Amino acid sequence: MRISLLLVVVAILGGVFSMGCSKELPPEKKPTRDLRVSAETVHSWLTKGRDVLFVDIRAEGDWQASNEQLPGAVRVHTYQGVENLIQTLSSDRLIVAYCT
């Protein structure tokens, strides 16, 4: 399950980083498939009581310039930080990384 969580996060980070929210992932960390989820899917998870952790992965400057932060979200801005976070979570917790 941790591998699945890592793949979801890596896929999301890969897409986000390529849009300029942070630095590019190293080639060996790029996802092999698209694992993005829709807002409807996330809403469904929350409605069903699934354990969802939101991870704010915006670039430092974007994060500091914004007055919009999702309450309860964890702030992580490096790939290593995401890997470290995953190691501390239970295997059934869903991770939704976002960049606004």
TAKA-V82313 format. One record per run of one state. SS is the DSSP state (A for helix, B for strand, O for the rest). FROM is the first residue (numbers start at 1). LEN is the number of residues. Records with the same first field share a line. If there is no record, write none. Layout:
# TAKA-V82313
SS = FROM-LEN  FROM-LEN
This chain:
# TAKA-V82313
O = 1-1  19-8  30-9  48-4  57-3  66-8  76-3  89-5  99-2
A = 2-17  27-3  39-9  60-6  79-10
B = 52-5  74-2  94-5
